Amino acid sequence: MNLLNEGLRLVLVMLFADVCSGLELDLDLENPAQGGTRQVCAVLRCVEETRTAKHAASDLGPGQPVASANNISSLTIYQTSGKSPQGDRGDTPGVVVASLTASKPRINRVSNGMKVEGVLEDGRASLTLEMVKTTDCRADFTCELVRVDSTGDESLSVARVKQGNKITRGDMGGESTLTPVSMQLLDLMHRLDAKLAIASLLTEHLESKMESKMESLEKNLKDELIRVGKSTERLETKVELLENRLEDKIDTAERNLQAYLGDKINTQIATEDTKTTRIETKLDVLKERLEDKLELTEKALHGQLASLQTRLEDKIKDDLGKKLEDVHTEVTQFTKSAESYSESARQFLNESFVELSKYLKHTQNDALTDVRSSSEQLMINQSNATEALLSAARNFTFTQRSLQEELLQTVASAVAKFSESGANSSKAITTSLSGLEQDLQWSFQRLALNVTQSASDALSSAQNMFLNSNSTAVLAIRDLLSPKYCNRGVISILADSPYSLIRPSAGSVVQVPHLCDTITDGGGWIIIQRRAHGDVDFYRDWEEYKTGFGDLRGDFWLGNDHIHNITSSGTYELRVELIYQGKAAFARYGRFSLADESNSYALTVGDYSGTAGDSMTQHNQKQFTTLDRDNDDHAENCAKICTGAWWYEKCAHSSLNGKWKALDWKGPFWYTLSIKNPVTYTEMKIRHLTNL
């Protein structure tokens, strides 16, 4: 409808233009000839001026489409008899007096008492008749103009001059004579009617075109919707296939990871079980040796007691007093022997403890290598085992002393009873000695039980220690599988990305948390710079570049001090990874190091290889420049020109710390890859060459 309204507006403007500045036909009657001379009796002018596109545009208003101006095809003047009563032109317009066409655009002649001048130009046509004959001056004339529009359609404009004719009109109730001005008005009305009829035709034509266009658009829209629907179905099918493939890959990766972790964990558990079995075997051997030693001690004590009893029975009959002294002597010797055996047992326990401690220390050293957290528990458990063995030794010594005191009390009691019962009571002596024997046997049985119980307690404590050690090792598997240093060939089983977070430890070269790339070219790369998101501003001062900034999970700079400390500990190489216009490239340098702050972190770099081109060697031996410290070779501060710190010269072949996405040398660029345009990803990483 908008197009239809604009078409109607254009047609009405063109009609108004034709009415207001259209075909003009003027007849000027001169005085008749005097004295028989031939003078001009009338001048007839037919003029048409077509409005230009500029004038039409001013009528339409701003933003409205402008049609091409009509071209005048021909302009013709006809002479009629002047006696026709019709108000309109009949089938025959009359005799052609003069005509202008595209093939004959100019005319200038005199013939038959009439001078004719005319011209047909771009946008204008005119014919002038100077008449000297009275019949010509009283005749009726018709002027016809033919236009051709931009579509090739022709339109006709007509103007008439009727002189002295009476025109009969039914609505006027009689006859009236129309003056030339009235005839012009009537002709103007006829022309307006004709134009309205043409406008109606044009409107119908536009409506037809609009309907055709709408039908075509509806058809095209339906076809497009069908095509989009099919494309959507194909896309959904592809997405579903990709999802299935992704799920299959994820399942496969999970199975592989579970299998790998299962094997790793099972291997560690088997290793710990083997160590525990070895410790338990060692403890069993120690227990057996301790039991054998105690058994030998018990047998020796029983043998000496039996020998003592026999000797007492044999000698008591001869001289009881002397024998009692001998008994006291024997008891003293027995006590010393018991003390000797006790000391031997305690020494054995101490030796066993030393051997056990050595084994535990050896096991502790192994655990420190594999499972650091387990070593702390082993030390605690070792202390417990040591305390248990020392407690067993103390219990044995205390028991031995208690038995010695009880033995002396028993002998003293026997002597007192002997004195009370008299020298003639042999039966009493025998009974006392028999009781003494039973007391001694019971005391040594208690001694054996106490020593055995102490050893058993020590063994149980040791077994619990290693059982706890095994449990701690299982809990420490995660720490075991995490790398402690960033070296070539390091593997991080539990990492969910190519990067592992390394935390500083005693003796570590890097004293801050840092990322380790464990995948690229065998791994072992320490990440010193990364820009992937553009969420961190790299336009910073000297102090911030010295200590580092950013987030290890996103964009960051590790810090010049840390980079210097790392590279000064050995020989390092540099790898720069870049992405430009969706394509990845890298540059590798076999030599890389930074000087200290007193030398402005001067760069040493060389021995290039890779796919990104060498845009770094030109910066070799250049000092670091920031926005507040100018160390470059340029008259101005290159860090301000390139909006980021770097090892500038005059100014740069590369600068990876510029403003994110900035153009014309101000963003992160690498000349041999992106010229002066910004790359969309940068990562700088270094690796110790001695680990190759």
KOLZAGU-440131 format. One record per residue: x, y, z of N, C-alpha, C in turn. Coordinates in steps of 0.1 Angstrom, whole numbers, plus 5000, padded with zeros to 4 digits. Layout:
% KOLZAGU-440131
XYZXYZXYZ
...
END
This chain:
% KOLZAGU-440131
500849885000500050005000500950135000
502050125007502950245006503350274992
503750174985504150194971503050254963
501850204965500650254957500350394961
500450434973500250574977501250664971
502550624971503650704965503350714950
502950614943502650624929501550724926
500450714934499350814932499850954934
500650964945501251104947502051154936
502851064930503651104918502751144906
501751064903500851094892500151224894
499551254906498851384909499851494908
501051484913502051594911502251624896
502451514888502651534874501451594867
500151554871498951614866498951764869
499251794882499151934886500252014878
501351954875502352024868501852054854
501151954847500651974834499552084834
498752084844497652184844498252324846
499152334855499652474859500652524849
501452434843502552484833502552404821
501352364815501352274804501252344791
500552284781500552334767499852474767
500452574761499852704759499652734745
498452784741498052824728497452964728
498153054722497753194722497453244708
496453324706496153384693496053534695
496953604689496953754690496453804676
495253874676494653934664495254074662
495854094650496354224647495254304639
495554434637494654514628494654464614
493654474607493654434593494554514584
494854464573495854534564495254664559
496054764558495654904553496454934540
495654994531496355034518496754924509
496154814511496454704502497754634504
498454674515499754604518499454474526
500354384525500154254532500754264546
499954284555500354284569499854164577
500554134588500154014596498854054603
497853964601496553984608496453904621
497253804623497153724635498453644637
498753634650499953544654499453434663
499753314660499353194668500653134674
500553114687501753054694501252934701
501952824699501752704707503052664714
503052674727504252654735504052544746
505052454748505052354759506452354765
506352374778507652364786507452254797
508252144796508152034806508952064818
508352044830509152074843510251964844
511352004850512451914851512351834864
513151724865513151634877513451714890
514251824889514551894901513251964906
512452024897511152084901510251984907
510151864900509251764905509651714919
510951704921511451664934511051754945
511151884942510751984952509251974955
508451934946506951914948506651794956
507451684954507251564961507651574976
508651654979509151654993510351564994
511051585006512251505008512051355010
512951275005512851125007511851064998
511151134989510151074980510751034967
510350924960510950884947510450984937
511351014927511051104916511051034903
509951044895509850984882510651064872
511051004861511751074850510751164843
511251284839510451384832509951324818
508751364814508251314801509051384790
509351304779510051364768509051404757
509151514751508251564741508551494728
507651424723507851344710507551424698
506351504699506051584687505051694691
505051804683504151924685503651954671
502251954670501651974657500452074658
500352164648499252264647498352224635
497052214637496152184627495252304625
494752314612493752424609492452354605
491452394612490052344608489252454602
488052404596487252494588486652604597
486452584609485752684618484252674617
483652584609482252574608481652444615
482552374621482052244628481352284641
480252224644479552264656480052174668
480852084666481251994677482152074686
481952034699482852104709484252034710
484351904706485551834706486051814692
487351774692487951734679487351614674
486951604661486351494655487451384652
487051304643488051194639489151254631
488851374623489851434616490251564622
491451584627491751714634491851824625
492051804612492151914602493451904594
493752014588494952014579496152054587
497251974586498452004592499152134587
499252224596499952354592501452344594
501852294606503252284609503452174620
504552104620504851994629506251984632
506551964645507951934650507951794655
509051724652509251584656510751564660
511051444666512451424670513351414658
512851374647513651364635513651504628
512751594631512751724625512451824636
513451854644513251934656513152084653
513452134641513452274638512752304625
512052424624511352464612511352614611
511552664599511552804596511352824581
510052854578509652874564508552974562
508353014550507253104546506653044534
505353024535504652964523503152984525
502553014513501053024513500553134522
501253244523500853354531500953334546
501853244550502053214564503453184567
504053254578505353234582505353134594
506153034593506252924604507652924610
507752934623508952914630508652814642
509652724644509452634655510752564659
510752514671511952444677511452344687
512152224687511852114697513152094704
513252124717514452114725514152024737
515152004745515051914757514051984766
512951934768511951984778511152104773
511252144760510552264755510252244740
509052284736508652284722507752404719
508052474708507152594705507052604690
505852644685505552674671504852814671
505252894661504653034660504253054645
502953094643502453114629502153264628
502753324618502353464615501553464602
500253504603499353484592498953624586
498853624572498453744566497053734558
496653614557495353594550494253604560
493153664556491953684564491353544568
491253464558490653324560491453254571
492753264570493553194580493353264594
493253394594493153464607491853434614
490753394606489453364611489253214613
490253134610490052994610490252944625
489752814627490052744640491252664639
492052664651493252594651493352494663
493952384661494152284672495652254673
496152264685497552224688497652094696
498352004691498451864698499951844701
500051794714501451764719501451624724
502451544719502651404723503851384731
503651324743504851294752505051144753
506251114756506650974759507250964773
506650884782507250874796508350764796
508950744808510050654810509750514807
508450484807507950344804507650314790
507750424782507450414768505950444764
505150474774503750514772503650654767
502750674757502450804751501250874757
501351004758500151084763499951204754
498751244752498351344742497751464750
498251584747497751714752497151794740
496051854741495351924730494952064735
495152164727494652304729494052354716
492852424718492152474706491852614707
491752674695491252814693490152814684
488952854689487752864680487253014680
487053064668486753204667485353224661
484453284668483153324664482253204662
482553094667481652974666480652974678
479452934675478452914685478352774689
478452744701478352604706477152584714
476352484710475052454716475352354728
474852384740475052304752473752284758
473352154761472052124766471852184780
472752204788472552244801472652394802
472752464791472752614791471452674787
470552584781469152634778469152724765
470152724757470252804745471552804739
471752914732473052924725473953034733
475253004733476153104738477453104730
477953214730479253234722480353224733
481353134730482553124739483653204734
484153284743485353364739486553274739
487753314734488953234734489353194748
489153284758489553254772488653144777
487353144774486453044779486752914772
487152924759487552794752488752734759
489752824763490952774770490552704783
489652764790489152704803488552564800
487652564790487052434787488052334783
489052374774490052284770490852234782
491152324792491852284804491152184812
489752194812488952094819489051964812
488951974799489051844791490351774793
491451854793492751804796492851744810
492251814820492251754833491451624834
490351614827489651494827490451384821
491151414810491951314803493151274813
493751364820494751334829494251244840
493051274845492451194856492251054851
491751044838491550904832492950834832
493950904827495250844827495750804841
495450894851495850854864495150734869
493850724865493150604869493750474863
494150494850494850374844496150344850
496850454853498150424860497950364874
496850404881496650344894496350204893
495450164883495150024880496349954877
497250014869498449944865499349924877
499550024885500350014898499749904907
498449904908497749804917498049664911
497949654898498249524892499649474895
500649574893502049544896502249514910
501549584919501749564933501249424937
500049384931499549254934500449144929
501049164917501949074911503249064920
503749184925504849184933504549114947
503449144952503049074965502948924964
502348884953502248734950503648674949
504548754941505948704940506648694953
506448804961507148814974506548704983
505248684983504748574992505248434988
505348414974505948284970507348274974
508148384972509548374976509648354991
508848424998508848405013508548265017
507548205011507248065014508347975010
508947994998510147914994511247935004
511448055008512548085018512348015031
511048025036510747955048510947805047
510547745036510747605034512247575034
513047655027514447635026515047645040
514647755048515147765061514747645070
513547605069513047485076513947365073
514247345060515047225057516447245063
517047375061518347395067518347375082
517247415088517147395103517147255106
516447175099516447035101517746965099
518447015088519846955086520746995097
520647125102521447175112521247095125
519947075129519646995141520146855140
520046805128520646665126522146665128
522846765123524246775125524646795139
523846885146524146915160523946785168
522846715165522646585172523746485170
524246475157525346395155526646435162
526846565162528046615170527946595184
526646605190526446575204526746435207
526246345198526546195200528046165200
528646225190530146205188530846255201
530446375205531046435217530846345229
529646295231529346215242530146085242
530346035229531145905228532645935231
533146055227534546085230534646115245
533646175251533746195266533746065273
532845975269532845845276534145765274
534645775262535945705259537045765268
537045905268538145965277537945935291
536645925296536445895310536945745313
536545655304537045525306538545505306
539145575296540645575295541245635308
540645745313541145805325540945715337
539745665338539545575349540445455349
540645395336541545285335543045325339
543445445335544745485338544945515353
543945585358544045615373543945485381
543045395376542945265383544245195384
544945185372546245115371547245195380
547245325380548145405388547945375403
546645385406546345375420546545235425
546245135417546444995420547944965422
548745035413550245015414550745075427
550245195430550645255443550245175455
548945125454548445045466549244915467
549544855455550344735456551744755461
552344875457553644905463553644925478
552545005482552445025497552144885504
551344805498551044675504552344585505
553144595494554444525495555244575506
555344705507556144765518555644725532
554244725533553644685546553944535549
553844455538554144315540555544295544
556444365538557844355542558044395556
557444505560557544545574556944445584
555744395580555144295589556044165590
556644135578557544015578558744035588
559244165586560344195595560044195610
558844245612558344245626558144095631
557544015622557343875626558743815629
559743845621561043785624561543835637
561343965639561844025652561143955664
559843945662559043875673559543735675
559743665664560243525666561543525673
562443615669563743615676563643655690
562743755693562543795707561943685715
560943615710560343495717561343385719
562243365709563243265711564243305722
564643435722565543475732564943465746
563643505747562943495760562843345764
562543265754562443125758563743065763
564843105756566143065761566443115775
566043245777566243305790565443225800
564243195797563343125807563942985809
564442915799564942785801566242795810
567042895807568342905815567942935829
566943015832566543045846565942915852
565142845845564642725851565742625853
566742615844567842525847568642555859
568842685860569642735872568842705885
567542735884566742705896566642555900
566542475889566642335892567942285898
569042345892570342315897570442365912
569942485914570042535928569242455938
568042405933567242325942567942195945
568542135935569342005938570442025947
571242135944572342155953571942195967
570842265968570342285982569942165989
569242075982568841945989570041865992
571041865983572241785986573041835998
573141965999574042026008573442066021
572042076021571442116033571542016045
571741896041571941796052573341806059
574341856051575641866057575741986066
575442096061575642206070574642306066
573542316074572442396070572842546070
573542576080573942716081574842766070
575842676067576642706056575842706043
574942606042574242606030573242716028
572742766040571842886038572743006033
573943006038574843116032575043086017
575242956014575442926000574142955992
572942925999571742965992571643115989
572043186000572043335998572943375987
574143305987575043335976574543295962
573943175962573343125949572243225945
571443255955570343355951570943485946
571943525952572643655947573143635933
573843515931574343485918573143475908
572043405912570943395903570343535900
570343625910569843755907570743825897
572043805899572943875889572743815875
572543675876572343615863571043655856
570043675865568743725860568943865854
569743945862569944075857570744075844
571643975843572443965831571543935819
570643835822569643795811568743905808
568343975819567444085816568144195808
569444225812570144315804570344275789
570544145788570644085774569344105767
568244075774566944095767566744235764
567044325773566844465770567744515758
569044465758569944495747569344445734
568744325735568144265723567044355718
566244395728565144485724565644615718
566644675724567244795719567744775705
568444655703568944625689567844615680
566744545684565544535676564944665672
564944745683564344885680565244965670
566544955672567445025663567244975649
567144845647566944785634565644825628
564644825637563244865632563245015629
564045095637564045235634564745265620
565845185618566545205605565645165594
564845055595563945015585562845115583
562345165594561345275593561845395587
563045435590563645555584563845535569
564245405565564345375551563045385544
562045335551560645345546560145485545
560545555555560145705556560745775544
562045745541562645815530561945785517
561545655515560845625503559545695503
558845705514557545775514557745925512
558845975516559046125513559246145498
559746045491559946055477558646045470
557745955474556545925467555346005473
555246005487554046055493554446145505
554546275503555146355513554246355526
552946365524552146375536552146245544
552446125537552546005544553746005554
554746075550556046075558555746135572
554946235572554646295585553946195595
552946125589552246025597553245905601
554145875592555145765595556045815607
556445935607557245985617556445975631
555246015630554446015643554245865647
553945775637553845635641555145575645
556245615639557545565643557845605658
557445735661557645775675556845695684
555545655680554745575688555345435690
555945375679556545245680557745255689
558545355688559745375696559245375711
558245455714557745465727557245335732
556545255723556045125727557245035731
558345035723559444945726560144985738
560345115740560945165752560145135765
558745145763557845105774558044955777
558144875766558344735769559644705776
560744775772561944755779561844805794
561244915796561144965810560244865818
559144815812558344715819559144595823
560044545814560844435816561844455828
562444575828563344605839562644615852
561544685852560744695864560344565869
559844475860559444345864560644265870
561744275863562944205868563344245882
563244385885563644435898562644385908
561344385904560244345913560444195917
560844115907561043975910562243955919
563244035916564444025925564144055939
563344165942563044195955562144085961
561144035953560343925959561143805962
562143775954563043655956563743675969
564343795971565043815984564143805996
562943865995561943856006561643706008
561443635997561043495999562243416006
563443436002564643376009564743416023
564543546026564643586040563543526048
562343506043561243446050561543306052
562143236042562543096044563543076055
564543166056565543156066564943186080
564043276081563343306094562543186098
561843126089561043006092561942896097
563042886090564042776093564542796107
564842916111565442946124564342916135
563042956132562042936141561742786143
561842706133561442566134562542476140
563742536140564842456147565642376137
566842336142567842266133567442126130
566542066138566141926136565041916126
564442026121563242006113563642006098
564141896094564441876080563241886070
562141836076560941846068560541986065
560642076075560242216073561142276063
562442246063563442306053563042256039
562642126038562242076025561042146020
560042166029558842236025559042376021
559942446029560242586025560942596012
561942506010562642515997561642475985
560742385988559742355977558842475974
558442545985557642665983558442775976
559742785980560642875973560642845958
560842725955560842685941559542725933
558442695940557142735933557042885931
557442955942557443105941558243155930
559443095929560343135918559843105904
559242985903558642955890557543045886
556743075896555543165893556043305890
557043355897557643485894558243495880
558943385876559543385862558543365851
557443295855556343285845555743425843
555543495854555043635853555943715845
557343705847558243775839558143745824
558043615821557943585807556643635801
555543625809554243685804554343835801
554943905811555044045810555944085798
557044015796557944045785557244015771
556543895771555843865759554743965756
553944005766552944105765553444235760
554644285765555244405761555644395746
556244285742556644265728555444265719
554344195724553144185716552544325714
552544405726552044545725552944625715
554244605715555044685706554844645692
554644505689554344465676552944515671
551944515680550644565676550744715673
551544785681551644935678552344955665
553344875662554044885649553044845637
552344735639551344705629550344815626
549744865637548844975636549445095629
550745115632551445225625551445215610
551745095605551945075591550545065584
549545005592548245015587547745155584
548045245594547745385592548545445581
549745405580550645455569550045415556
549545295554548945245542547645325539
546845355549545645435547546045575542
547045635549547445775545547945775531
548645675527549145675513548045675503
547045595506545845595497545245735496
545145795508544545935508545546035501
546846005500547746105495548046075480
547245985473547545955459547346085451
546346165454546146285446547346375447
547946395459549146475459550346415452
550346275452551446205446551346225431
550146225425549946235411550046385406
550146475415550246615411551746645410
552246715399553646745397554046855408
555346835412555946935422556847035415
557246995403558147085396557747085381
558047195374557647205360558847165351
558947035348560046985340559546915328
560346905318559946835306559646685309
558546635303558146505306557246485318
556946595326556146585337554646555333
554046475341552646435338551746465349
550646525347549646555357548346475354
548246365361547146275358545746345361
545746415372544446465376544046605371
544946665363544646795357543546785347
542646885347541546895338541846985326
543147025324543547105313545047085310
545547135299547047115297547847185308
547247265317548047345326547847285340
548947275347548947235361549447355370
548747375381549147475390550247425399
551447485399552547445407552647545418
552647495431552847585442554247585447
554747695452556247705455556447615467
557647555468558147475479559547505482
560047445493561447475497562447435486
563347535482564247505472563747525458
562547565456561947585443562447715437
562747705424563247825417562247935416
560947895414559847995413559248005426
559248115432558648135446557248195446
556548185435555148215434554348105427
553048095430552347995422552348025407
552547925399552647945385552047825377
551847845364551247745356552247665348
552047535347552947455339552247385328
552647415316552147345304552747205303
551947105305552446965306552246895293
551746955282551346895270552246935258
552347065256553047115244554447065243
554846995232556146955229556846885241
556146795247556746725258556546785272
555946905272555646975285556847035292
556647085304557647145311557847295309
556747365303556847505300556147585312
556947685317556447775327555847895319
554547925322553848035315554248165321
554748255313555148385319554248495314
553448475303552448575299551448515291
550148555293549048505285547948615283
547448625271546348715268545348645259
544248615264543248545257541848605257
541648685267540248745269540248895268
541348965271541349105270540749175282
540549095293539849145305540849215315
542149205312543249265321543949375313
544049495319544749605313546249595314
546949585303548449575303549149705302
548449815302549049945302549349985316
550549935322550849955336552250005338
552650035350553850105353554949995356
556150045359557349965361557149865373
556649915384556549835396555549715394
554449735387553549635384554149525375
554849565365555549465356556649395364
557149455374558249395381557649275390
556549305397556049195406555049105399
554449155388553449075381552049115384
551049075375549649115377548849015369
547449025371546548945364546148825372
545448735365544948605372545348485364
545948385371546448265364545348195356
544048215360542948155353542648235340
543148345338542848425326544148495321
544148625319545248695314546148745325
547548735323548448775334549848795329
550648865337552148875335552748825348
553648725346554248665358555048755367
555748845361556548945368558048935364
558649055361560049055356561048995366
560849025379561748975389561648815389
560448755388560348615388560948555376
560748625364561348565352562848575352
563348685358564848685359565348575369
564748555380565148445389565148315383
564148285374564048155367565148145357
565248245348566248225337567648235342
567948295354569248305359569748175366
568748075368569147955374569647845364
569647875351570047785341569847835327
569947745317569647795303568247765299
567547865294566147845291565847885277
564747825272564247855258562947925259
562547995249561248065248560348015237
559048005240558147965230556948065230
556648135219555548235218554448175209
553248155214552148105207551148215204
550748225191549848335186548748275178
547648355178546448325169546148455162
546048455149545748575141544748535130
543648595129542548565120542248415120
542148365132541748225133542748115131
544048155127545048065124546148075135
546547955140547547945151549047945145
549948005152551348005148552248015160
553447975159554347985170555748025166
556548085176557948125174558648065185
559747995183560547935193562047985192
562548015204563948075205564747985215
565847935210566647845218567447915229
567448045229568148125240567148225245
566948235258566148335264566548365279
566648485282566948525297566648675298
566448715311566248855315567348885325
567949005323568849065333568049105345
568749155356568149195368567649335367
566949395377566349525376567449635374
568649615380569649715379570049735364
569849635356570149635341568849655333
567749695340566449725333565949605326
566149485332565649355327565949345312
567149365308567549355294567349215289
566949215276566449085270567649015263
567748885265568648805256567848695250
567848705236566948605229567648575215
567448455210568048415197567748275194
568248235182568148095177566648065174
566048135164564648125161564348005153
563147945155562547855146561047865148
560247815138558747825140558047865128
556747895129555847925118555348075118
555648145129555048285130556048385124
557248355121558248445117558948505128
560148555126561048605136560748755138
560048795149559848935152560348975166
561348895171561848905184563348935184
564048875175565548885175565949035174
565249115167565549265166565549335180
564849275190564849325203565949275212
566749195207567849135215568749245222
569049225235569849325242569149455245
567849465242567149585245566549585259
566449705266566049705279564449725279
563949695291562449695292561949845294
560949875287560350015288558850005292
558550095302557150105306556650245304
555450275307554850405305555550515314
556150465326556850565335558350545335
558950465326560350445326560750415311
561350515305561750515290563150465289
563350345284564650285281564850255267
564050295257564150265244565050355236
565250335223566150415215565350525207
564150535209563250635202563350765209
563050875202562951005208561851015218
560750945216559650945225559550805232
558650795241558450675249557650575240
558250465236557550365228556450295235
556550285248555450225256554150305255
554350435254553150525253552650515238
553550505229553150505215552350375212
552950265217552350125214551450085226
551150165236550250145247550450015254
551749985257552049865264553549855266
554049785277555449775280556049665272
557349675268558049575260559549615259
560349525253561749555251561949635238
561649765238561549845226562949885221
562949905207564149975202563650105196
563250115182562750235176561550195167
560450165171560050125184560049965185
559349905175559149755177558849685164
559349565164558949465154557849375160
557749375173556649305180556349375193
555149365198554749415211553449345215
553549245224552449165228551749215240
552049335245551449385257550649515254
550349545241549549665237548049645241
547349755239545949765242545149655234
544349585240543649475234542749525222
542949455210542149485198542449625192
543449695197543749825191544449805178
544249905169544849895155546049985154
546749965142547850055139548950065150
549549945152550749935161550449955176
549149975180548850005194548349875201
548049775194547549645200548649545201
548349425205549349315206549649265192
550749305186551049265172552349195171
552549115160553749035157553949065142
554949145138555049205125555049095114
555848995116555948895105554748805104
553748825113552548745112551348835109
551148945117550049035116550349175111
551649205108552149335105551749435117
550849535114550549625125549149595132
548549485128547249455133547349365145
546349375154546349295167546049145165
546849065172546548925172545448895183
544748785183543648755192544048665203
545348615204545748525214547248525215
547848545227549248535229549548455241
550648375241551048305253552548285252
553348335262554748325262555148225273
555948125270556348025280557747995279
558447955290559847915290560047775295
561247715291561547575296563047565298
563347485308564747465311565347365301
566447415294567047325284567647205289
568247205301568947085306567946965309
566646995308565646895310565246825297
565946865286565646795273566146655272
END
